[in-house]
Amino acid sequence: MSKPAIQMDRVSFSYDRSPVLEEVDLTIEAREFACIIGPNGGGKTTLLKLALGLLAPDKGTVKVFGGRPEEARVRI
């Protein structure tokens, strides 16, 4: 079985002590399509920035193809 394309386990992130994401679990398998929808200010862009390694989570882990997002960014 292949590793998930994106895996987030108990990810939390805040901007200046204002929580944006709390305890998020997300798994997107390779070759799977996903859609992220929600209201303005709901954390969609922050979630994608975490997956790309542009931001680091306050808590939890983010893996892309089993490794660090910064290393796998070119494969997304």
Gaussian input, Z-matrix of N, CA and C with variables (Angstrom, degrees):
# hf/3-21g

backbone

0 1
 N
 C     1     B1
 C     2     B2     1     A1
 N     3     B3     2     A2     1     D1
 C     4     B4     3     A3     2     D2
 C     5     B5     4     A4     3     D3
 N     6     B6     5     A5     4     D4
 C     7     B7     6     A6     5     D5
 C     8     B8     7     A7     6     D6
 N     9     B9     8     A8     7     D7
 C    10    B10     9     A9     8     D8
 C    11    B11    10    A10     9     D9
 N    12    B12    11    A11    10    D10
 C    13    B13    12    A12    11    D11
 C    14    B14    13    A13    12    D12
 N    15    B15    14    A14    13    D13
 C    16    B16    15    A15    14    D14
 C    17    B17    16    A16    15    D15
 N    18    B18    17    A17    16    D16
 C    19    B19    18    A18    17    D17
 C    20    B20    19    A19    18    D18
 N    21    B21    20    A20    19    D19
 C    22    B22    21    A21    20    D20
 C    23    B23    22    A22    21    D21
 N    24    B24    23    A23    22    D22
 C    25    B25    24    A24    23    D23
 C    26    B26    25    A25    24    D24
 N    27    B27    26    A26    25    D25
 C    28    B28    27    A27    26    D26
 C    29    B29    28    A28    27    D27
 N    30    B30    29    A29    28    D28
 C    31    B31    30    A30    29    D29
 C    32    B32    31    A31    30    D30
 N    33    B33    32    A32    31    D31
 C    34    B34    33    A33    32    D32
 C    35    B35    34    A34    33    D33
 N    36    B36    35    A35    34    D34
 C    37    B37    36    A36    35    D35
 C    38    B38    37    A37    36    D36
 N    39    B39    38    A38    37    D37
 C    40    B40    39    A39    38    D38
 C    41    B41    40    A40    39    D39
 N    42    B42    41    A41    40    D40
 C    43    B43    42    A42    41    D41
 C    44    B44    43    A43    42    D42
 N    45    B45    44    A44    43    D43
 C    46    B46    45    A45    44    D44
 C    47    B47    46    A46    45    D45
 N    48    B48    47    A47    46    D46
 C    49    B49    48    A48    47    D47
 C    50    B50    49    A49    48    D48
 N    51    B51    50    A50    49    D49
 C    52    B52    51    A51    50    D50
 C    53    B53    52    A52    51    D51
 N    54    B54    53    A53    52    D52
 C    55    B55    54    A54    53    D53
 C    56    B56    55    A55    54    D54
 N    57    B57    56    A56    55    D55
 C    58    B58    57    A57    56    D56
 C    59    B59    58    A58    57    D57
 N    60    B60    59    A59    58    D58
 C    61    B61    60    A60    59    D59
 C    62    B62    61    A61    60    D60
 N    63    B63    62    A62    61    D61
 C    64    B64    63    A63    62    D62
 C    65    B65    64    A64    63    D63
 N    66    B66    65    A65    64    D64
 C    67    B67    66    A66    65    D65
 C    68    B68    67    A67    66    D66
 N    69    B69    68    A68    67    D67
 C    70    B70    69    A69    68    D68
 C    71    B71    70    A70    69    D69
 N    72    B72    71    A71    70    D70
 C    73    B73    72    A72    71    D71
 C    74    B74    73    A73    72    D72
 N    75    B75    74    A74    73    D73
 C    76    B76    75    A75    74    D74
 C    77    B77    76    A76    75    D75
 N    78    B78    77    A77    76    D76
 C    79    B79    78    A78    77    D77
 C    80    B80    79    A79    78    D78
 N    81    B81    80    A80    79    D79
 C    82    B82    81    A81    80    D80
 C    83    B83    82    A82    81    D81
 N    84    B84    83    A83    82    D82
 C    85    B85    84    A84    83    D83
 C    86    B86    85    A85    84    D84
 N    87    B87    86    A86    85    D85
 C    88    B88    87    A87    86    D86
 C    89    B89    88    A88    87    D87
 N    90    B90    89    A89    88    D88
 C    91    B91    90    A90    89    D89
 C    92    B92    91    A91    90    D90
 N    93    B93    92    A92    91    D91
 C    94    B94    93    A93    92    D92
 C    95    B95    94    A94    93    D93
 N    96    B96    95    A95    94    D94
 C    97    B97    96    A96    95    D95
 C    98    B98    97    A97    96    D96
 N    99    B99    98    A98    97    D97
 C   100   B100    99    A99    98    D98
 C   101   B101   100   A100    99    D99
 N   102   B102   101   A101   100   D100
 C   103   B103   102   A102   101   D101
 C   104   B104   103   A103   102   D102
 N   105   B105   104   A104   103   D103
 C   106   B106   105   A105   104   D104
 C   107   B107   106   A106   105   D105
 N   108   B108   107   A107   106   D106
 C   109   B109   108   A108   107   D107
 C   110   B110   109   A109   108   D108
 N   111   B111   110   A110   109   D109
 C   112   B112   111   A111   110   D110
 C   113   B113   112   A112   111   D111
 N   114   B114   113   A113   112   D112
 C   115   B115   114   A114   113   D113
 C   116   B116   115   A115   114   D114
 N   117   B117   116   A116   115   D115
 C   118   B118   117   A117   116   D116
 C   119   B119   118   A118   117   D117
 N   120   B120   119   A119   118   D118
 C   121   B121   120   A120   119   D119
 C   122   B122   121   A121   120   D120
 N   123   B123   122   A122   121   D121
 C   124   B124   123   A123   122   D122
 C   125   B125   124   A124   123   D123
 N   126   B126   125   A125   124   D124
 C   127   B127   126   A126   125   D125
 C   128   B128   127   A127   126   D126
 N   129   B129   128   A128   127   D127
 C   130   B130   129   A129   128   D128
 C   131   B131   130   A130   129   D129
 N   132   B132   131   A131   130   D130
 C   133   B133   132   A132   131   D131
 C   134   B134   133   A133   132   D132
 N   135   B135   134   A134   133   D133
 C   136   B136   135   A135   134   D134
 C   137   B137   136   A136   135   D135
 N   138   B138   137   A137   136   D136
 C   139   B139   138   A138   137   D137
 C   140   B140   139   A139   138   D138
 N   141   B141   140   A140   139   D139
 C   142   B142   141   A141   140   D140
 C   143   B143   142   A142   141   D141
 N   144   B144   143   A143   142   D142
 C   145   B145   144   A144   143   D143
 C   146   B146   145   A145   144   D144
 N   147   B147   146   A146   145   D145
 C   148   B148   147   A147   146   D146
 C   149   B149   148   A148   147   D147
 N   150   B150   149   A149   148   D148
 C   151   B151   150   A150   149   D149
 C   152   B152   151   A151   150   D150
 N   153   B153   152   A152   151   D151
 C   154   B154   153   A153   152   D152
 C   155   B155   154   A154   153   D153
 N   156   B156   155   A155   154   D154
 C   157   B157   156   A156   155   D155
 C   158   B158   157   A157   156   D156
 N   159   B159   158   A158   157   D157
 C   160   B160   159   A159   158   D158
 C   161   B161   160   A160   159   D159
 N   162   B162   161   A161   160   D160
 C   163   B163   162   A162   161   D161
 C   164   B164   163   A163   162   D162
 N   165   B165   164   A164   163   D163
 C   166   B166   165   A165   164   D164
 C   167   B167   166   A166   165   D165
 N   168   B168   167   A167   166   D166
 C   169   B169   168   A168   167   D167
 C   170   B170   169   A169   168   D168
 N   171   B171   170   A170   169   D169
 C   172   B172   171   A171   170   D170
 C   173   B173   172   A172   171   D171
 N   174   B174   173   A173   172   D172
 C   175   B175   174   A174   173   D173
 C   176   B176   175   A175   174   D174
 N   177   B177   176   A176   175   D175
 C   178   B178   177   A177   176   D176
 C   179   B179   178   A178   177   D177
 N   180   B180   179   A179   178   D178
 C   181   B181   180   A180   179   D179
 C   182   B182   181   A181   180   D180
 N   183   B183   182   A182   181   D181
 C   184   B184   183   A183   182   D182
 C   185   B185   184   A184   183   D183
 N   186   B186   185   A185   184   D184
 C   187   B187   186   A186   185   D185
 C   188   B188   187   A187   186   D186
 N   189   B189   188   A188   187   D187
 C   190   B190   189   A189   188   D188
 C   191   B191   190   A190   189   D189
 N   192   B192   191   A191   190   D190
 C   193   B193   192   A192   191   D191
 C   194   B194   193   A193   192   D192
 N   195   B195   194   A194   193   D193
 C   196   B196   195   A195   194   D194
 C   197   B197   196   A196   195   D195
 N   198   B198   197   A197   196   D196
 C   199   B199   198   A198   197   D197
 C   200   B200   199   A199   198   D198
 N   201   B201   200   A200   199   D199
 C   202   B202   201   A201   200   D200
 C   203   B203   202   A202   201   D201
 N   204   B204   203   A203   202   D202
 C   205   B205   204   A204   203   D203
 C   206   B206   205   A205   204   D204
 N   207   B207   206   A206   205   D205
 C   208   B208   207   A207   206   D206
 C   209   B209   208   A208   207   D207
 N   210   B210   209   A209   208   D208
 C   211   B211   210   A210   209   D209
 C   212   B212   211   A211   210   D210
 N   213   B213   212   A212   211   D211
 C   214   B214   213   A213   212   D212
 C   215   B215   214   A214   213   D213
 N   216   B216   215   A215   214   D214
 C   217   B217   216   A216   215   D215
 C   218   B218   217   A217   216   D216
 N   219   B219   218   A218   217   D217
 C   220   B220   219   A219   218   D218
 C   221   B221   220   A220   219   D219
 N   222   B222   221   A221   220   D220
 C   223   B223   222   A222   221   D221
 C   224   B224   223   A223   222   D222
 N   225   B225   224   A224   223   D223
 C   226   B226   225   A225   224   D224
 C   227   B227   226   A226   225   D225

   B1=1.4558
   B2=1.5295
   B3=1.3315
   B4=1.4587
   B5=1.5286
   B6=1.3208
   B7=1.4598
   B8=1.5252
   B9=1.3340
   B10=1.4634
   B11=1.5286
   B12=1.3165
   B13=1.4635
   B14=1.5231
   B15=1.3223
   B16=1.4662
   B17=1.5153
   B18=1.3246
   B19=1.4594
   B20=1.5243
   B21=1.3227
   B22=1.4593
   B23=1.5193
   B24=1.3112
   B25=1.4604
   B26=1.5200
   B27=1.3320
   B28=1.4612
   B29=1.5290
   B30=1.3214
   B31=1.4639
   B32=1.5291
   B33=1.3231
   B34=1.4626
   B35=1.5248
   B36=1.3313
   B37=1.4614
   B38=1.5159
   B39=1.3280
   B40=1.4639
   B41=1.5189
   B42=1.3209
   B43=1.4608
   B44=1.5233
   B45=1.3147
   B46=1.4745
   B47=1.5281
   B48=1.2970
   B49=1.4716
   B50=1.5294
   B51=1.3183
   B52=1.4689
   B53=1.5241
   B54=1.3375
   B55=1.4601
   B56=1.5268
   B57=1.3290
   B58=1.4613
   B59=1.5233
   B60=1.3273
   B61=1.4625
   B62=1.5191
   B63=1.3208
   B64=1.4596
   B65=1.5224
   B66=1.3353
   B67=1.4689
   B68=1.5351
   B69=1.3171
   B70=1.4687
   B71=1.5276
   B72=1.3169
   B73=1.4667
   B74=1.5232
   B75=1.3317
   B76=1.4592
   B77=1.5172
   B78=1.3158
   B79=1.4642
   B80=1.5173
   B81=1.3244
   B82=1.4587
   B83=1.5174
   B84=1.3113
   B85=1.4621
   B86=1.5294
   B87=1.3174
   B88=1.4596
   B89=1.5283
   B90=1.2990
   B91=1.4666
   B92=1.5320
   B93=1.3092
   B94=1.4584
   B95=1.5242
   B96=1.3157
   B97=1.4514
   B98=1.5232
   B99=1.3281
   B100=1.4593
   B101=1.5226
   B102=1.3065
   B103=1.4584
   B104=1.5251
   B105=1.3030
   B106=1.4618
   B107=1.5227
   B108=1.3180
   B109=1.4600
   B110=1.5183
   B111=1.3144
   B112=1.4494
   B113=1.5127
   B114=1.3222
   B115=1.4653
   B116=1.5263
   B117=1.3365
   B118=1.4594
   B119=1.5247
   B120=1.3124
   B121=1.4572
   B122=1.5115
   B123=1.3219
   B124=1.4607
   B125=1.5190
   B126=1.3369
   B127=1.4570
   B128=1.5203
   B129=1.3292
   B130=1.4750
   B131=1.5250
   B132=1.3160
   B133=1.4636
   B134=1.5167
   B135=1.3106
   B136=1.4631
   B137=1.5202
   B138=1.3144
   B139=1.4608
   B140=1.5282
   B141=1.3273
   B142=1.4634
   B143=1.5259
   B144=1.3285
   B145=1.4697
   B146=1.5271
   B147=1.3150
   B148=1.4669
   B149=1.5251
   B150=1.3260
   B151=1.4683
   B152=1.5227
   B153=1.3254
   B154=1.4650
   B155=1.5258
   B156=1.3304
   B157=1.4542
   B158=1.5159
   B159=1.3244
   B160=1.4604
   B161=1.5215
   B162=1.3219
   B163=1.4608
   B164=1.5227
   B165=1.3171
   B166=1.4663
   B167=1.5297
   B168=1.3235
   B169=1.4698
   B170=1.5244
   B171=1.3320
   B172=1.4639
   B173=1.5235
   B174=1.3217
   B175=1.4691
   B176=1.5147
   B177=1.3143
   B178=1.4506
   B179=1.5173
   B180=1.3384
   B181=1.4601
   B182=1.5226
   B183=1.3237
   B184=1.4589
   B185=1.5196
   B186=1.3258
   B187=1.4601
   B188=1.5206
   B189=1.3164
   B190=1.4584
   B191=1.5201
   B192=1.3146
   B193=1.4677
   B194=1.5319
   B195=1.3440
   B196=1.4541
   B197=1.5097
   B198=1.3200
   B199=1.4643
   B200=1.5146
   B201=1.3175
   B202=1.4612
   B203=1.5302
   B204=1.3253
   B205=1.4613
   B206=1.5289
   B207=1.3255
   B208=1.4633
   B209=1.5253
   B210=1.3159
   B211=1.4614
   B212=1.5286
   B213=1.3155
   B214=1.4666
   B215=1.5257
   B216=1.3076
   B217=1.4670
   B218=1.5258
   B219=1.3102
   B220=1.4698
   B221=1.5249
   B222=1.3304
   B223=1.4652
   B224=1.5223
   B225=1.3188
   B226=1.4713
   B227=1.5188
   A1=108.70
   A2=116.97
   A3=120.80
   A4=110.89
   A5=114.72
   A6=120.47
   A7=109.15
   A8=116.86
   A9=119.15
   A10=110.78
   A11=116.48
   A12=120.36
   A13=109.51
   A14=116.54
   A15=121.77
   A16=108.29
   A17=115.74
   A18=120.01
   A19=109.05
   A20=115.52
   A21=122.48
   A22=107.76
   A23=115.12
   A24=121.06
   A25=109.70
   A26=115.23
   A27=122.91
   A28=112.06
   A29=116.22
   A30=122.35
   A31=110.59
   A32=114.48
   A33=121.77
   A34=108.26
   A35=115.81
   A36=120.60
   A37=108.91
   A38=115.79
   A39=122.27
   A40=109.78
   A41=115.73
   A42=122.11
   A43=106.44
   A44=117.25
   A45=121.43
   A46=112.35
   A47=116.41
   A48=124.68
   A49=114.38
   A50=117.05
   A51=120.43
   A52=107.89
   A53=117.70
   A54=119.84
   A55=112.28
   A56=114.61
   A57=121.11
   A58=109.30
   A59=116.54
   A60=122.85
   A61=108.40
   A62=117.20
   A63=121.28
   A64=110.36
   A65=115.59
   A66=122.90
   A67=112.72
   A68=117.56
   A69=122.10
   A70=110.41
   A71=116.17
   A72=123.24
   A73=107.02
   A74=115.97
   A75=120.54
   A76=108.89
   A77=116.42
   A78=121.51
   A79=108.20
   A80=115.33
   A81=121.96
   A82=106.57
   A83=115.53
   A84=120.76
   A85=110.81
   A86=116.00
   A87=120.87
   A88=109.11
   A89=116.59
   A90=124.93
   A91=113.35
   A92=117.20
   A93=122.02
   A94=108.60
   A95=117.28
   A96=122.00
   A97=108.64
   A98=115.98
   A99=120.92
   A100=108.72
   A101=115.46
   A102=121.78
   A103=107.42
   A104=116.41
   A105=120.77
   A106=107.00
   A107=115.57
   A108=120.29
   A109=109.10
   A110=115.89
   A111=120.81
   A112=110.35
   A113=116.35
   A114=120.70
   A115=111.81
   A116=115.56
   A117=120.47
   A118=108.95
   A119=116.39
   A120=120.52
   A121=113.71
   A122=117.31
   A123=121.21
   A124=115.18
   A125=118.23
   A126=120.71
   A127=115.38
   A128=117.64
   A129=120.39
   A130=112.01
   A131=117.26
   A132=121.08
   A133=110.66
   A134=117.32
   A135=120.95
   A136=110.42
   A137=117.36
   A138=121.75
   A139=110.83
   A140=116.79
   A141=120.82
   A142=111.63
   A143=117.54
   A144=120.34
   A145=111.11
   A146=117.18
   A147=120.58
   A148=110.49
   A149=116.86
   A150=120.90
   A151=111.71
   A152=117.18
   A153=121.51
   A154=112.94
   A155=116.54
   A156=119.55
   A157=113.32
   A158=117.18
   A159=120.63
   A160=111.12
   A161=116.63
   A162=123.74
   A163=107.94
   A164=116.20
   A165=121.49
   A166=108.47
   A167=117.95
   A168=119.49
   A169=111.55
   A170=115.82
   A171=120.59
   A172=109.61
   A173=115.93
   A174=123.25
   A175=108.19
   A176=115.53
   A177=120.91
   A178=112.69
   A179=114.74
   A180=120.32
   A181=110.84
   A182=113.93
   A183=122.20
   A184=106.88
   A185=116.45
   A186=121.33
   A187=109.05
   A188=114.90
   A189=121.65
   A190=106.83
   A191=116.37
   A192=122.50
   A193=110.87
   A194=116.87
   A195=122.84
   A196=115.50
   A197=118.24
   A198=121.30
   A199=112.11
   A200=114.92
   A201=120.84
   A202=109.97
   A203=117.35
   A204=120.16
   A205=113.25
   A206=117.31
   A207=120.86
   A208=111.37
   A209=116.00
   A210=120.93
   A211=111.95
   A212=116.76
   A213=120.85
   A214=112.89
   A215=117.67
   A216=122.23
   A217=112.86
   A218=117.65
   A219=120.58
   A220=112.45
   A221=118.51
   A222=122.07
   A223=113.10
   A224=117.48
   A225=120.65
   A226=109.26
   D1=136.51
   D2=-178.97
   D3=-80.98
   D4=161.64
   D5=178.05
   D6=-76.00
   D7=149.51
   D8=177.34
   D9=-60.55
   D10=149.09
   D11=176.03
   D12=-64.71
   D13=-45.43
   D14=178.02
   D15=-135.62
   D16=131.24
   D17=176.42
   D18=-137.19
   D19=126.12
   D20=175.94
   D21=-121.67
   D22=130.78
   D23=179.86
   D24=-123.81
   D25=114.38
   D26=175.63
   D27=52.38
   D28=46.59
   D29=-176.45
   D30=-83.71
   D31=130.46
   D32=174.57
   D33=-127.77
   D34=146.45
   D35=178.42
   D36=-150.57
   D37=141.15
   D38=178.09
   D39=-133.20
   D40=147.30
   D41=169.05
   D42=-104.82
   D43=119.18
   D44=178.69
   D45=46.41
   D46=50.48
   D47=177.86
   D48=68.57
   D49=7.68
   D50=174.69
   D51=-99.04
   D52=109.49
   D53=-177.18
   D54=-63.33
   D55=134.61
   D56=177.49
   D57=-111.23
   D58=-44.64
   D59=177.71
   D60=-126.58
   D61=136.31
   D62=179.17
   D63=-132.57
   D64=120.14
   D65=173.37
   D66=53.69
   D67=45.76
   D68=-177.90
   D69=-81.26
   D70=129.54
   D71=171.52
   D72=-114.03
   D73=129.34
   D74=-178.52
   D75=-149.72
   D76=132.92
   D77=174.05
   D78=-132.45
   D79=125.12
   D80=174.63
   D81=-121.96
   D82=116.37
   D83=-178.32
   D84=-74.59
   D85=156.12
   D86=175.25
   D87=-58.10
   D88=141.42
   D89=-179.93
   D90=67.40
   D91=12.65
   D92=177.94
   D93=-100.35
   D94=143.93
   D95=176.28
   D96=-98.04
   D97=143.77
   D98=177.68
   D99=-138.30
   D100=150.01
   D101=178.17
   D102=-126.13
   D103=130.41
   D104=178.90
   D105=-110.24
   D106=115.63
   D107=-179.22
   D108=-126.30
   D109=155.58
   D110=177.89
   D111=166.01
   D112=175.73
   D113=-177.05
   D114=-73.19
   D115=165.17
   D116=172.87
   D117=-56.48
   D118=136.25
   D119=179.51
   D120=78.17
   D121=11.75
   D122=-176.83
   D123=-84.52
   D124=-6.68
   D125=176.99
   D126=102.26
   D127=8.59
   D128=-177.86
   D129=-62.44
   D130=-49.83
   D131=-179.48
   D132=-65.93
   D133=-39.35
   D134=177.76
   D135=-61.36
   D136=-41.75
   D137=177.82
   D138=-59.01
   D139=-44.96
   D140=179.29
   D141=-67.63
   D142=-38.38
   D143=177.66
   D144=-64.50
   D145=-35.13
   D146=175.21
   D147=-65.79
   D148=-42.15
   D149=179.79
   D150=-65.33
   D151=-30.35
   D152=179.61
   D153=-86.47
   D154=-7.98
   D155=-178.58
   D156=80.49
   D157=13.93
   D158=177.60
   D159=-79.38
   D160=-22.65
   D161=173.94
   D162=-128.63
   D163=153.19
   D164=175.43
   D165=-108.57
   D166=138.34
   D167=-179.67
   D168=-68.85
   D169=149.80
   D170=173.09
   D171=-70.13
   D172=-37.24
   D173=178.43
   D174=-141.56
   D175=158.30
   D176=175.53
   D177=88.78
   D178=-177.46
   D179=-178.09
   D180=-128.86
   D181=146.87
   D182=175.24
   D183=-125.22
   D184=126.43
   D185=176.75
   D186=-128.43
   D187=139.60
   D188=176.59
   D189=-124.15
   D190=119.08
   D191=-173.86
   D192=51.46
   D193=37.32
   D194=175.57
   D195=82.72
   D196=-0.85
   D197=-178.14
   D198=-128.04
   D199=-169.52
   D200=179.25
   D201=-69.86
   D202=141.60
   D203=-178.57
   D204=-57.80
   D205=-37.12
   D206=-178.58
   D207=-60.46
   D208=-35.03
   D209=-177.54
   D210=-78.76
   D211=-28.62
   D212=-175.43
   D213=-99.56
   D214=-0.57
   D215=-174.16
   D216=-50.98
   D217=-38.38
   D218=-177.12
   D219=-69.03
   D220=-16.35
   D221=-178.79
   D222=-90.91
   D223=-7.89
   D224=-176.59
   D225=-86.29

